[in-house]
């Protein structure tokens, strides 16, 4: 009786593992959430950002950004947040977007604002759509779990397993107690 129960538990564990395994090329296991398994161009380079590699097993803060917005100064606070917690497993990914008409059409100018003016070192993607039918799949998923961005600098917090924990609107500063406490609870 004990043996058959043990076998049943092992079979259930195998079924669970198979059902939750990620597809990976050439036998490599990709341990990220399926909705984060995307490669996207890196801002103003020929390189790509492998969102799966960047986020797998980490606490993630995804931000829709813009270069000419009243909240653009949040880049400084986001970089400070990233530097403070990156060794503990926090990664930030910025997604520049012109969906609110405040992003430069020139990726070089956007890169200058992010990298030179604000010293951003966390990954920044190419300019993407973050709302509507043309939204990048990552933001389509975020909208299905929470809400679409209603402005620039919305912050989406994701746990180490790829679960969307919450959304913090533009007015929530990167150093706000509310956001920092939520991040620390996941680290």
ABEGO torsion letter per residue (X at the ends): XAAAAAAAAAAAAAAAAAAABBBBBGGBBBABBAAABBBBBBBGBABBBBAAAAABGBBBBBBBBBABBAAAAAAAAAAAAAAAAAAAGBBBBBBBBAAAGABBABAAAAAAAAAAAAGBABBBBBBBBABEAABBAAAAAAAAABBBBABBGBBBBBBAAGBBABBBBAABBAABAAAAAAAAAAX
